Amino acid sequence: MFWRMQRFTSRHLAVASAIAAVLVAAAVAGAQSGRSTGATAGSAPQQVHANLSQLMRGLLFPNSNVIFFAQSDDPTKVKSDRSPSSATDPLAGIYGGWTAVEHSGLVIAEAANLLMIPGRRCANGKPVPYGPDWTRFSQGLRDAGMASYKAAQSKNADAMLEAANAMVTACANCHEKYRDNAQDAAGRCTP
């Protein structure tokens, strides 16, 4: 299956890049300190700040676009921004090319964790439908993110195409159950 989503504007990519940088920095800091970034004795509990739509549009959608780009185009051929350290396009930034694709795969995998934080709501105000299917779909997204990360490390076009297909499947599984079956926005997040 070959699928490509529309690209976001530079402003959207800048926001997504900033969110991704914070997530990766938090994960790295937690890994380096040898402890989890989740709630533990003496740490702040996890908090939900974005509804599901905001999380999708600000984090998952732009990072999946980076992965979808790499399924058919060589990320190393993206021209670097005039000022790469302040680029709004991750592919043209200081950590561009295949590194940007690797980071997007990791961000997608980490975003699966965000989907599981209790208390998140859908844009229509309904609670996110946590349950066995939601957990399975979130795991599928995590797996697709890690497959994208590994494919980007290999810099192999065929592996990238497979990883992008896994991403499409992971997204479609959830969308078909909770989004596409709704008659209108009020019906979303209802199995």
C-alpha positions, 0 to 999 in steps of 0.5 A: 500500500502506497500512501502519502499524507499532505504536508504541513506548513513550516509553522506546523513543522516548527511546532512539531519539531519543538515538541519532538525535541522535548520528548526526545530530550526527556526520554534521553534524560530518563534513560541516562539517569537510569529511571523512568520519566513516568510518575515515581516517588518524589516526581510529578505525576503525568499530566494531559495538556492536549486533546487527542486531535491536538496531539495528532495534528501537532505531533503524529501527523507531521512526524509521520509525514517525514516518514512518508516522505522517506518512502519515496524520496531520498532525505539526503537530497533535501536542501539544507535551510539557510540557517539549519539550526533554526529551520522549521522543516526537520529534513532541512534542519541541523539534524536533517536527512536520515537523522530527521527520519530516525527522530520522527520514528522515535517520536512516533514510538514515544507518542504511543506512550502519550496516547495511553496517559489516562484522562486525555479527551477527544476534540469533541469532549468524549474521553479517549476510548481506553481499552483492549483495542486502544492498547493494541492500536497504540502498541501497533503505532509504537511498533511502526515507529520503531520499524521506521527508526530502524529502517531510517538507520539502514537508509534502505528505500525498500525497508523505508517503504515497508516501515511507511506501510506499517505506519499506514496500517497502524494509523488506519486500524485506529482511525477506522474504528474510532474516527472514520465510522463517525457520521460527524465529529460528535461521533468520534472516539466511539467504537 
